[in-house]
Amino acid sequence: MAAAAALEAVAPTGALWGLVHDFVMGQQEGPADQVAADVKSGSYTVLQVVEALGSSLENPEPRTRARGIQLLSQVLLQCQSLLLEKEVVHLILFYENRLKDHHLVIPSVLQGLRALSLCVALPPGLAVSVLKAIFQEVHVQSLPQVDRHTVYSIITNFMRTREEELKGLGADFTFGFIQVMDGEKDPRNLLVAFRIVHDLISRDYSLGPFVEELFEVTSCYFPIDFTPPPNDPHGIQREDLILSLRAVLASTPRFAEFLLPLLIEKVDSEILSAKLDSLQTLNACCAVYGQKELKDFLPSLWASIRRESNQRRTILEMILGFLKLHQKWSYEDKDEKPLNGFKDQLCSLMFMALTDTSTQLQLVGIRTLTVLGAQPDLLSSGDLELAVGHLYRLSFMEEDSQSCRVAALEASGALSTLYPVAFSRHLVPKLAEELCRGELDLARDEPTKCSRHLRCLQALSAVSTHPSIVKETLPLLLQHLCQMNKGNMVAGTSEVIAVCQSLQQVAEKCQQDPESCWYFHQTAVPCLFALAVQASMPEKEHSVLKKVLLEDEVLAAMVSVIGTATTHLSPDLAAQSVACIVPLFLDGNISFLPENSFPCRFQPFQDGSSGQRRLVALLMAFVCSLPRNVEIPQLNQLMRELVELSCCPSCPSSSTAAAKCFAGLLNKLPAGQQLDEFLQLAVDKVEAGLSPGPFRSQAFTLLLWVTKALVLRYHPLSSCLTDRLMGLLSDPELGPAAADGFSLLMSDCTDVLTRAGHAEVRIMFRQRFFTDNVPALVQGFHAASQDVKPNYLKGLSHVLNRLPKPVLLPELPTLLSLLLEALSCSDCVVQLSTLSCLQPLLLEAPQVMSLHVDTLITKFLNLSSSPSMAVRIAALQCMHALTRLPTTVLLPYKPQVIRALAKPLDDKKRLVRKEAVSARGEWFLLGSPGS
């Protein structure tokens, strides 16, 4: 190395040799801080560091050279102020020479040049030399974002300290920067690049014949289309980019002949934000441009602006923006209401928009109505009647206007809170009539009318926001459900579920008001129980609804309604309700049910009827949603009945509901003798059931739910039960189910053991479960026979897939080999769970994942041909995510991947083809400018 040899240095000490050697060989990370501290203290010189790195800088292996230069560059970044002029000269010669090196070396070389660009002792002429070398040797836009940012930083540093030298390059400097910036996409880099362009213009650098090229390389981003990702740590907003670009475009009259036609084009576009940005940019330009630049474009500009004055949607959008701003203003005089004088004109515009054929104008009209309605005492009773009529009409729009229907329902919900009388008087009666027509349509078996029936249900639930309205809408919904039971309607599963979903939405709205919450509970819950009990009774001829009510999907919908109606009850009111519902199931006490004349007793725990036993799911929904401090009557008997039913093989859905109900109650019990007795009862039942016999599957389900109940609350017995579950991974019959059980243990449930239902759920239970059990899972995998190893992989994959990523990342190097092995497992569930786990890790741990890129690419491509569509999609999504790894790591695989991804382009499933196109497109762009 000629440049390195020119650096005179005394022999480094053994300690420095050791630090350098360990870092270069990958045996130690982060010694740069120590070496830099020693240089600052005088223990070593920068020259000694170079001498110690000599063998690595001359090593034929690019990665070793890169590590050596990386260490030197990190030291220089901290010690550049100590360098002498002679040292800077030789270091720059060395780094410029390294710009011709292997692509793996370039990022570290650029970091070193960035450090040297900060040196005060930089001799004249070297800034120009460095930039010429970068412009000539480095294809900047093929570098990763961080390295492109380094190049922009070098240019910025030299422009700040060596301006006159750079101006001596003339237009060559401008042309070189154009090449660097061309195709840039990253917002962090664009902010720096826009600032450099602005400085080029405002500080009178020579643009030469490259004015149009400089305009093109910046104006291609106009108008800015950027949405910050959620939780963006960089804090870059769309407005930052807009203002930076606007400052560039409006910085010189020399851009006028290119910019003004562009602004005219964008003013005439259909995108409102583009119109606004164009007009604001034109306004900024007028402060710089003179008559000479503007006169030829004035007729076209005026025509575009005049057409915009005739755009009703634009006008209404502007008024809407003003109204939103007006909402934030406060007035000292409470009687001062500036909008009153314009109310009639505003309403006229609004109603014009609501009746227009344009969907976009209707949407703006709906938003305007919502804002106007929020102004106290602005709308008259006549205005409200008209508004309610329009919302009713828009709520029943056809499918091609779904956005209007959704907006109308949202507006109805917002305004019914403020104007309950208007909605009760003008909307609820129309919806009641619509519901009656829906009953007739169902009776006539006219499925084409069912969509209107569904929209009526949606509208009823949307306006149920005020206690007075709920007292009208809830009886309508319940009466409709009863009519479906009594009549001869063709009421299928979907129609009944739709009614239950509307009841669920009303229940959610009632949670905000204790009075409404209790009204809903005491009105809806007994009615639902009565319908279900009636459906469970043996009769010679069942109605259609009775058969439907006992279906799993419908019971699940009713479970959701009952659970939601119970979670927000006060303890006193909950105690009143539990005193009725538990005796219903234990004693058959039906006295609190409406229309409680049934042909036989209701005895779900004693009766052999599977229909009655299925209703234990409704009991679960109620008792497992009660506050913890509500005392449950006959608890001992109830728990014993639940345990017995949980191991009954005749009705799997009932036994599962009983196990979940037992676990939900167990989770809430305070520590003490009663809890211990119930736990022992469950453990005895599980152990007896897991012995060879007909109840093994049911006993396993009970074990799983009891384990989850204890894991959530950190109960000491949870570790014993988890070990028992882990032991079943080797069981020939229950092994696969035990593996899937780990998914249940780590997941959030929706119907039982939920925080909303007052279950005891510790916030860190997943992290604790991971710490306590993953080592045993890994050990068990290594010790297991080949035929059961997939069970351990599946269990491990489920745990890791649901673990918070910050917890998983530190453990990734240890566990990644097992995850990669899981991808070779033939079980589609294992493959899908593992792919779901790996995809975010590709984005969050690129350095670790880069070490296994060859294996990852091979396995992902193999799985892109899986028989399972879900696996094919997930594998292609991972292939897409791979492009976020360092480009230099991926480039050798680019041709192979592009060829392989041609196959899924012809997949028979559209969703697979879509992912294949997306992934292949990113691999095509890999290494291209701006990628």
VOLUM-759067 format. One record per residue (C-alpha): x negated, z, y; residue in one letter. Coordinates in steps of 0.02 Angstrom, whole numbers, always signed. Each point is the difference from the previous one (the first is absolute). Layout:
REM VOLUM-759067
X|Z|Y|A
...
END
This chain:
REM VOLUM-759067
+0|+0|+0|M
-98|-63|+151|A
+104|+88|+132|A
-4|+165|-96|A
-187|-16|-30|A
-26|-18|+186|A
+68|+176|+25|L
-149|+116|-1|E
+39|+166|-80|A
-87|+147|-77|V
+39|+43|-181|A
+167|+89|-20|P
+12|+171|-80|T
+59|+31|-177|G
+162|+77|+60|A
+45|-157|+98|L
-44|-108|-151|W
+118|+105|-106|G
+146|-14|+122|L
-22|-187|+18|V
-23|-31|-185|H
+154|+101|-50|D
+110|-90|+127|F
-59|-175|-45|V
+23|+35|-185|M
+176|+64|+32|G
-40|+177|-55|Q
+40|+79|+168|Q
+119|-40|+142|E
-17|+40|+183|G
-187|+38|+23|P
-2|-98|+164|A
+56|+153|+99|D
-143|+102|-73|Q
-130|-137|+29|V
+64|-28|+178|A
-9|+187|+35|A
-179|+3|-63|D
-46|-149|+110|V
+77|+84|+152|K
-96|+161|-38|S
-163|-94|-17|G
-23|+27|-187|S
-2|-188|-28|Y
-7|-155|+107|T
+112|-151|-16|V
-154|-95|-58|L
-23|+121|-143|Q
+180|-28|-53|V
-34|-188|-2|V
-158|+28|-103|E
+94|+110|-124|A
+131|-138|-18|L
-132|-135|-27|G
+27|-28|-186|S
+190|-5|+16|S
-6|-121|+146|L
-103|-119|-107|E
+100|+28|-159|N
+66|-161|-80|P
+169|+82|-34|E
+118|-28|+151|P
+94|+163|-24|R
-163|+98|+4|T
-55|-89|+160|R
+171|+33|+74|A
-13|+187|-38|R
-171|+8|+80|G
+55|-88|+159|I
+158|+106|+3|Q
-102|+159|+6|L
-116|-68|+134|L
+148|-59|+106|S
+88|+168|-14|Q
-159|+87|+59|V
-20|-122|+145|L
+179|+30|+57|L
-45|+183|+26|Q
-178|-23|+62|C
+1|-161|+103|Q
-36|+96|+160|S
-170|+56|-70|L
-65|-176|-34|L
-144|-72|+98|L
+2|-179|+63|E
-127|-59|-129|K
+101|+76|-141|E
+159|-84|+63|V
-85|-170|+2|V
-57|+11|-180|H
+165|+72|-60|L
+100|-140|+82|I
-115|-131|-78|L
+27|+83|-167|F
+190|+8|+18|Y
+16|-178|+65|E
-96|-60|-152|N
+119|+99|-114|R
+151|-95|+71|L
-52|-139|-119|K
+8|+119|-149|D
+131|+20|-136|H
+180|+31|+59|H
-6|+177|-71|L
-138|+42|+124|V
+83|-67|+158|I
+116|+150|+40|P
-148|+121|+3|S
-103|-123|+104|V
+138|-12|+130|L
+9|+190|+10|Q
-186|+4|+37|G
+17|-132|+136|L
+143|+101|+75|R
-116|+150|+10|A
-137|-105|+80|L
+123|-75|+126|S
+19|+177|+69|L
-188|+23|+29|C
-57|+30|+177|V
-173|-61|-50|A
+64|-174|-47|L
-124|-127|+73|P
+67|-150|+100|P
+52|-150|-102|G
+40|+91|-162|L
+187|+14|+36|A
+10|-189|+12|V
-106|-16|-157|S
+115|+115|-100|V
+159|-88|+54|L
-72|-172|-37|K
-47|+60|-173|A
+175|+69|-31|I
+85|-157|+65|F
-112|-110|-109|Q
-17|+101|-162|E
+161|+102|-19|V
+172|-69|-43|H
+85|+145|+89|V
+180|-34|-50|Q
-42|+8|-186|S
-56|+181|+24|L
+113|+152|-28|P
+86|+74|+153|Q
-126|+141|+27|V
-147|-121|+1|D
+88|-120|+118|R
+30|+149|+113|H
-187|+38|-7|T
-38|-176|+65|V
+123|+23|+144|Y
-84|+166|+39|S
-173|-82|+7|I
+66|-131|+121|I
+87|+132|+107|T
-158|+107|+8|N
-107|-145|+56|F
+129|-58|+129|M
-2|+175|+73|R
-190|+18|+12|T
-73|-178|-4|R
+126|-101|+99|E
-122|-108|+96|E
-97|-45|-157|E
+160|-55|-87|L
+56|-101|+150|K
-166|-91|-17|G
+68|-75|-162|L
+130|-91|+103|G
+150|-71|-93|A
-91|+21|-167|D
+44|+185|+4|F
+184|-40|+29|T
+0|-126|-141|F
-87|+123|-117|G
+130|+133|+35|F
+142|-125|-28|I
-70|-31|-174|Q
-8|+188|-33|V
+180|+32|+56|M
+83|-154|-73|D
+131|+54|-128|G
-11|+188|+31|E
+156|+92|-60|K
-36|+186|+1|D
+81|+88|+150|P
-148|+121|+17|R
-119|-146|+19|N
+118|-100|+110|L
+5|+138|+131|L
-190|-8|+14|V
-3|-191|-6|A
+131|-15|+140|F
-104|+118|+106|R
-156|-106|-28|I
+94|-159|+50|V
+66|+86|+156|H
-177|+53|+46|D
-66|-175|-30|L
+123|-66|+128|I
+4|+142|+126|S
-192|+20|+4|R
-29|-186|+26|D
-86|-45|-163|Y
-17|-187|-17|S
+146|-77|-95|L
-69|-177|+15|G
+103|-130|-93|P
+78|+134|-111|F
+144|+58|+111|V
+134|-77|-112|E
-86|+65|-158|E
-7|+177|+74|L
+184|-15|+46|F
+47|-61|-174|E
-95|+138|-90|V
+98|+132|+98|T
+170|-80|+34|S
+31|-29|-185|C
+54|+184|-6|Y
+134|-25|+133|F
+129|+71|-11|P
-66|+153|-91|I
+91|+32|-165|D
-64|+166|-64|F
+85|+153|-73|T
-113|+151|-27|P
+2|+60|-181|P
+80|+172|-29|P
-117|+147|+33|N
-129|-119|+75|D
-156|+108|+32|P
-66|-123|+130|H
+148|+19|+117|G
+1|-182|+55|I
+169|-51|+68|Q
+73|-173|+26|R
+3|+34|+188|E
-189|+29|+1|D
-30|-174|-71|L
+129|-80|+115|I
-79|+72|+157|L
-177|-42|-55|S
+45|-180|-39|L
+102|-16|+160|R
-151|+57|+100|A
-103|-140|-79|V
+129|-138|+22|L
+31|+47|+182|A
-184|+23|+43|S
-44|-176|+62|T
+91|-149|+78|P
-104|-111|-115|R
+120|+45|-141|F
+154|-58|+98|A
+11|-178|-67|E
-1|+67|-178|F
+98|+162|+23|L
+150|-55|+104|L
+66|-126|-129|P
-18|+136|-132|L
+100|+123|+107|L
+138|-128|+30|I
+12|-31|-187|E
+14|+186|-39|K
+129|+32|+137|V
+110|-129|-86|D
-22|+80|-172|S
+134|+99|-92|E
-105|+158|-12|I
+45|+122|+138|L
-167|+91|-5|S
-91|-166|+22|A
+109|-43|+151|K
-35|+170|+79|L
-187|-8|-35|D
-9|-176|+72|S
+89|+48|+160|L
-109|+155|+24|Q
-157|-102|-33|T
+59|-131|+126|L
+27|+139|+126|N
-179|+59|-29|A
-66|-177|+19|C
+87|-25|+167|C
-116|+132|+75|A
-150|-109|-48|V
+64|-178|+0|Y
+23|-96|+161|G
+114|-141|+52|Q
-121|-126|-74|K
+17|+69|-175|E
+188|+30|+8|L
+73|-149|+93|K
+1|-124|-145|D
+89|+124|-114|F
+127|+72|+121|L
+146|-117|-47|P
-20|+39|-186|S
-21|+185|+32|L
+155|+7|+109|W
+104|-96|-128|A
-51|+122|-137|S
+38|+153|+106|I
+167|-71|+59|R
+54|-34|-180|R
-41|+183|-38|E
+118|+56|+135|S
+137|-82|-101|N
-42|+88|-163|Q
+139|+127|-28|R
-95|+88|-138|R
-155|+18|+110|T
+104|+67|+143|I
+87|+125|-114|L
-168|+52|-76|E
-66|+34|+175|M
+157|+100|+45|I
-15|+96|-164|L
-178|+45|+43|G
+57|+64|+169|F
+140|+101|-77|L
-122|+82|-121|K
-112|+43|+146|L
+149|+65|+97|H
+38|+121|-143|Q
-164|+88|+35|K
+33|+24|+185|W
+73|+161|+67|S
+98|+24|+161|Y
+5|+153|+110|E
+182|-35|+41|D
+97|+10|-163|K
+140|-102|+77|D
-118|-143|+38|E
+32|-136|-131|K
-81|-164|+55|P
+68|-99|-147|L
+182|+32|+45|N
+0|-135|+133|G
-61|-129|-127|F
+100|+59|-150|K
+125|-144|-3|D
-137|-133|+12|Q
-102|+86|-134|L
+149|+12|-117|C
+44|-181|+32|S
-175|-55|-49|L
+3|+113|-152|M
+168|-59|-65|F
-51|-180|+31|M
-151|+29|-113|A
+103|+87|-134|L
+118|-150|-13|T
-137|-133|+6|D
-36|-106|-152|T
-186|+38|+12|S
-55|+137|-119|T
-146|+45|+113|Q
+112|+18|+151|L
+122|+107|-100|Q
-144|+114|-50|L
-52|+24|+181|V
+183|+33|+44|G
+13|+135|-134|I
-159|+84|+63|R
+65|-9|+179|T
+166|+78|-52|L
-94|+144|-83|T
-101|+34|+157|V
+149|-15|+117|L
+102|+115|-111|G
-136|+132|+15|A
+28|+8|+189|Q
+119|+146|+30|P
+174|-47|+62|D
-48|-181|+34|L
+114|-93|-121|L
+188|+12|+26|S
+126|+24|-140|S
+40|-186|+11|G
-185|-44|-15|D
-15|+111|-152|L
+152|-76|-85|E
-73|-174|+26|L
-171|+57|-60|A
+71|+80|-158|V
+96|-158|-37|G
-157|-106|+14|H
-99|+121|-111|L
+139|-8|-130|Y
-6|-190|+1|R
-190|-6|-8|L
-4|+125|-143|S
+90|-127|-109|F
-107|-151|+44|M
-49|-120|-139|E
-164|+10|-97|E
-95|-116|+117|D
+25|+128|+140|S
-58|+152|-97|Q
-113|+56|+143|S
+152|+9|+115|C
+99|+98|-129|R
-140|+127|-20|V
-21|+16|+188|A
+188|+21|+24|A
+6|+138|-130|L
-147|+90|+82|E
+82|-15|+171|A
+164|+65|-71|S
-91|+152|-68|G
-86|+35|+166|A
+156|-22|+107|L
+124|+89|-115|S
-99|+160|+31|T
+30|-19|+187|L
+178|-69|-6|Y
+86|+70|-156|P
+175|-19|+73|V
-23|-185|+34|A
-63|-34|-175|F
+135|+107|-81|S
+134|-90|+98|R
-62|-180|-6|H
-114|-19|-151|L
+45|+121|-140|V
+181|-65|-16|P
-65|-179|-17|K
-123|+55|-134|L
+140|+92|-92|A
+102|-161|-3|E
-154|-95|-59|E
-23|+126|-141|L
+181|-26|-57|C
-28|-187|-2|R
-156|+32|-104|G
+104|+97|-127|E
+118|-147|-14|L
-146|-121|-22|D
-69|+109|-140|L
+171|+9|-81|A
+12|-190|+5|R
-177|-15|-68|D
-61|-101|+150|E
-189|+29|-2|P
-27|-116|+149|T
+85|+131|+109|K
-111|+141|-63|C
-135|-31|+130|S
+128|+39|+137|R
+49|+157|-96|H
-184|+53|-1|L
-18|-30|+187|R
+153|+108|+32|C
-80|+142|-97|L
-161|-21|+99|Q
+94|+4|+165|A
+94|+159|-50|L
-160|+91|-42|S
-89|-66|+157|A
+128|+75|+121|V
+13|+167|-90|S
-113|+85|+126|T
+120|+123|+84|H
+99|+141|-85|P
+165|-69|+63|S
-36|-172|-73|I
-61|+70|-166|V
+168|+87|-21|K
+79|-173|+4|E
-126|-105|-96|T
-40|+118|-144|L
+183|+12|-60|P
+9|-191|+10|L
-152|-21|-113|L
+58|+131|-125|L
+177|-68|-2|Q
-71|-173|-31|H
-98|+67|-150|L
+156|+84|-68|C
+103|-158|+24|Q
-129|-96|-99|M
+25|+129|-139|N
+191|-8|+3|K
+26|-183|+28|G
-30|-152|-105|N
-148|-60|+99|M
-149|-88|-76|V
-117|+133|+65|A
-172|-36|-68|G
-156|+105|+7|T
-62|-79|+162|S
+165|+35|+93|E
+2|+184|-51|V
-184|+21|+42|I
+33|-77|+171|A
+131|+134|+38|V
-121|+135|-58|C
-138|-72|+111|Q
+117|+9|+150|S
+43|+180|-43|L
-186|+36|-15|Q
-33|-69|+175|Q
+144|+102|+72|V
-71|+155|-86|A
-170|-31|+80|E
+78|-14|+173|K
+98|+161|-27|C
-159|+98|-33|Q
-33|+14|+186|Q
+158|+101|+30|D
+39|+157|-106|P
+188|-21|+24|E
-3|-181|-56|S
-116|+43|-144|C
+122|+129|-70|W
+150|-113|+31|Y
-82|-141|-97|F
-52|+116|-142|H
+168|+85|-25|Q
+93|-165|+16|T
-109|-123|-97|A
-84|+104|-135|V
+160|+66|-84|P
+74|-174|+8|C
-152|-79|-85|L
-2|+135|-134|F
+187|-24|-30|A
-18|-188|-22|L
-148|+22|-116|A
+86|+134|-106|V
+156|-109|-13|Q
-110|-146|-56|A
-81|+108|-135|S
+165|+48|-80|M
+48|-86|-164|P
+147|-116|+26|E
+77|-141|-98|K
-23|-121|+144|E
-136|+22|+129|H
+15|-79|+170|S
-139|-118|+51|V
-67|+128|+124|L
-7|+138|-130|K
-116|-105|-105|K
-105|-43|+153|V
-14|+180|+63|L
-94|+53|-157|L
-132|-137|+15|E
-176|+59|+37|D
-15|-98|+164|E
+164|+68|+68|V
-42|+178|-52|L
-168|-18|+88|A
+91|-55|+159|A
+118|+150|-12|M
-150|+115|-30|V
-74|-61|+164|S
+161|+36|+95|V
+23|+174|-73|I
-183|+47|+27|G
+1|-58|+181|T
+164|+92|+32|A
-75|+162|-64|T
-177|+13|+69|T
+49|+51|+177|H
+135|+127|-43|L
-22|+174|+70|S
-31|+133|-135|P
+174|+75|+25|D
+92|-163|-19|L
-111|-53|-144|A
+43|+162|-89|A
+186|-40|+19|Q
-26|-170|-79|S
-113|+55|-143|V
+129|+132|-49|A
+119|-144|-39|C
-113|-134|-74|I
-102|+102|-126|V
+158|+74|-80|P
+69|-177|-11|L
-140|-46|-120|F
-17|+167|-92|L
+182|+54|-12|D
+99|-158|+33|G
+76|+76|+159|N
+77|-149|+89|I
+104|+94|+128|S
-99|-61|+151|F
+14|-185|-46|L
+133|-108|+86|P
+129|-75|-119|E
-63|+115|-138|N
+121|-50|-137|S
-106|-58|-147|F
+52|-34|-181|P
-128|+120|-74|C
-130|+131|+47|R
-162|-44|+86|F
-140|+76|-107|Q
-157|-105|+19|P
-115|+125|-85|F
+113|+39|-148|Q
+96|-163|-18|D
-71|-139|-107|G
+59|-132|+126|S
-146|-96|+69|S
+106|-45|+153|G
+15|+182|+53|Q
-183|+34|-36|R
-52|-143|+113|R
+72|+95|+148|L
-140|+129|-14|V
-91|-119|+116|A
+126|+45|+137|L
-27|+185|-33|L
-187|-31|+18|M
+26|-88|+166|A
+94|+151|+67|F
-95|+153|-64|V
-172|-78|+24|C
+37|-37|+184|S
+52|+179|+45|L
-108|+109|+113|P
-114|+115|-100|R
+84|+159|+61|N
+171|-48|-70|V
+43|+101|-154|E
+64|-105|-144|I
+137|+86|-104|P
-21|+12|-189|Q
-179|-61|+16|L
-56|+66|-170|N
+139|-91|-90|Q
-26|-157|+102|L
-187|-8|-36|M
+27|+25|-187|R
+134|-134|-6|E
-115|-120|+93|L
-144|+31|-121|V
+113|-30|-150|E
+73|-160|+73|L
-174|-62|+50|S
-46|-15|-185|C
+164|-78|-56|C
-38|-173|-74|P
+177|-72|+11|S
-5|-45|+186|C
-174|-35|+72|P
+57|-12|+182|S
+89|+169|-13|S
-150|+85|-80|S
-114|-67|+136|T
+118|+59|+137|A
+7|+172|-81|A
-191|+8|-8|A
-14|-50|+184|K
+133|+126|+51|C
-89|+139|-97|F
-167|-46|+82|A
+77|-10|+174|G
+71|+176|-16|L
-160|+66|-79|L
-104|-63|+146|N
+99|+102|+127|K
+5|+166|-94|L
-109|+139|+70|P
-140|+66|-109|A
+56|+140|-115|G
+76|+45|-166|Q
+146|-121|+11|Q
-114|-149|+33|L
-115|+52|-142|D
+147|+12|-121|E
+63|-173|+45|F
-176|-71|-18|L
-18|+77|-172|Q
+170|-70|-47|L
-57|-174|+50|A
-171|+13|-85|V
+79|+58|-163|D
+124|-143|+5|K
-137|-126|+38|V
-115|+59|-138|E
+141|+0|-127|A
+57|-173|+54|G
-174|-78|+0|L
-19|+39|-184|S
+41|-150|-111|P
+186|-29|+12|G
+139|-91|+93|P
-19|+92|+167|F
-180|-44|+45|R
+42|-120|+142|S
+122|+123|+81|Q
-122|+146|-20|A
-136|-105|+81|F
+115|-40|+149|T
+35|+187|+23|L
-188|+36|-7|L
-33|-133|+131|L
+128|+62|+126|W
-42|+184|-22|V
-185|-43|+24|T
+41|-92|+160|K
+104|+145|+64|A
-149|+117|-25|L
-134|-121|+63|V
+91|-19|+165|L
-2|+189|+32|R
-175|+37|-72|Y
+71|+111|-138|H
-138|+67|-117|P
+89|-65|-156|L
-9|-179|+66|S
-178|-20|-64|S
+52|+48|-178|C
+145|-123|+2|L
-110|-137|+74|T
-126|+29|-141|D
+144|-15|-124|R
+52|-163|+81|L
-178|-63|-3|M
-12|+41|-184|G
+148|-115|-32|L
-101|-150|+63|L
-72|-12|-175|S
+172|+12|-82|D
+44|-165|-89|P
+184|+15|+49|E
+0|+85|+170|L
-171|-56|+66|G
+60|-144|+112|P
+142|+106|+71|A
-123|+142|+34|A
-110|-121|+96|A
+147|-57|+105|D
+42|+184|+26|G
-151|+17|+115|F
+86|-122|+118|S
+152|+114|+8|L
-108|+154|+32|L
-85|-83|+149|M
+151|-89|+74|S
+133|+57|+123|D
+174|+9|-76|C
+158|-49|+94|T
+134|+102|-89|D
-82|+164|-52|V
-155|+103|+43|L
-1|-68|+177|T
-51|+85|+160|R
+166|-53|+76|A
+87|+91|-143|G
-97|+161|+40|H
-116|-13|-151|A
-165|+92|+10|E
-124|-143|+23|V
-177|+46|+50|R
-75|-126|+121|I
-163|-24|-98|M
+70|-3|-177|F
-68|-174|-38|R
-176|+45|+54|Q
+5|+159|-104|R
+68|-93|-152|F
-140|-127|+18|F
-135|+133|+10|T
+70|+100|-147|D
+39|-142|-119|N
-97|-161|+30|V
-163|+66|-77|P
+96|+43|-159|A
+83|-172|+1|L
-170|-85|+13|V
-73|+110|-136|Q
+150|-32|-111|G
-18|-187|+25|F
-181|+0|-57|H
+42|+106|-153|A
+159|-95|-49|A
+12|-131|-135|S
+17|-182|+54|Q
+186|-10|-39|D
+47|+138|+124|V
-130|-32|+137|K
+129|-106|+97|P
+110|+155|+16|N
-138|+95|+88|Y
-36|-149|+113|L
+184|-15|+44|K
+14|+185|+41|G
-159|-5|+105|L
+57|-157|+90|S
+168|+80|+44|H
-87|+154|+71|V
-125|-99|+104|L
+130|-123|+62|N
+102|+140|+79|R
-146|+100|+67|L
-31|-2|+189|P
-141|-124|+27|K
-111|+121|+101|P
-4|+112|-155|V
-38|-144|-118|L
-138|-84|+100|L
-136|+132|-30|P
+37|-7|-187|E
+4|-189|-8|L
-178|-32|-62|P
+32|+115|-149|T
+172|-68|-45|L
-18|-185|+42|L
-71|-46|-170|S
+156|+71|-84|L
+114|-92|+120|L
-90|-162|-39|L
+20|+35|-186|E
+185|+32|+30|A
+17|-179|+63|L
-47|-59|-175|S
+138|+104|-80|C
+138|-106|-75|S
+138|+112|+71|D
+80|-84|+151|C
+47|+169|+75|V
-183|+54|-5|V
-54|-165|+78|Q
+129|+8|+139|L
-34|+183|+42|S
-188|-31|+3|T
+15|-154|+110|L
+110|+99|+120|S
-135|+133|+7|C
-144|-123|+26|L
+77|-107|+138|Q
-10|+130|+140|P
-172|+53|-61|L
-64|-176|+30|L
+48|+24|+182|L
-55|+181|+19|E
-159|+8|-105|A
-79|-173|+14|P
-178|+60|-27|Q
+37|+83|-168|V
+112|-142|-58|M
-132|-129|+48|S
-113|+68|-137|L
+127|-58|-131|H
+55|-163|+79|V
-45|-107|-152|D
+106|+106|-118|T
+144|+13|+124|L
+10|-188|+27|I
-4|-35|-187|T
+136|+126|-42|K
+113|-45|+146|F
-8|-185|-42|L
+39|+36|-183|N
+151|+105|+50|L
+64|-138|+115|S
+55|-86|-162|S
+86|+155|-72|S
+170|-21|-85|P
+68|+129|+123|S
+49|-73|+168|M
-29|+169|+87|A
-177|+7|-69|V
-36|-179|+54|R
+59|+39|+176|I
-101|+162|+10|A
-157|-86|-67|A
+14|-137|+132|L
+27|+131|+135|Q
-162|+83|-57|C
-88|-170|+7|M
+62|-11|+179|H
-61|+176|+39|A
-172|-44|-72|L
-29|-111|+152|T
-17|+158|+104|R
-164|+40|-87|L
-161|-56|+87|P
-6|-189|+8|T
-179|-7|-60|T
+52|+85|-163|V
+144|-121|-32|L
-73|-169|+50|L
-87|-32|-168|P
+171|+13|-87|Y
+97|-108|+123|K
-1|-167|-95|P
+44|+85|-166|Q
+144|+98|+77|V
+74|-149|+93|I
+2|-100|-162|R
+78|+143|-98|A
+134|+32|+131|L
+61|-179|-15|A
+88|+45|-164|K
+124|+131|+69|P
+48|-125|+136|L
+106|-82|-136|D
+77|+162|-64|D
+184|-13|-45|K
+42|+149|+112|K
+9|-28|+188|R
-63|+174|+44|L
-156|-28|-106|V
-32|-169|+82|R
+19|+82|+171|K
-134|+131|-38|E
-114|-133|-74|A
+11|-106|+157|V
-38|+152|+109|S
-149|+57|-105|A
-74|-175|-21|R
+16|-33|+185|G
-103|+155|+41|E
-134|-50|-125|W
-6|-175|+76|F
-30|+78|+172|L
-136|+116|-66|L
-159|-27|+98|G
+79|-123|+123|S
-10|+30|+188|P
+112|+141|+57|G
+38|+66|-174|S
END
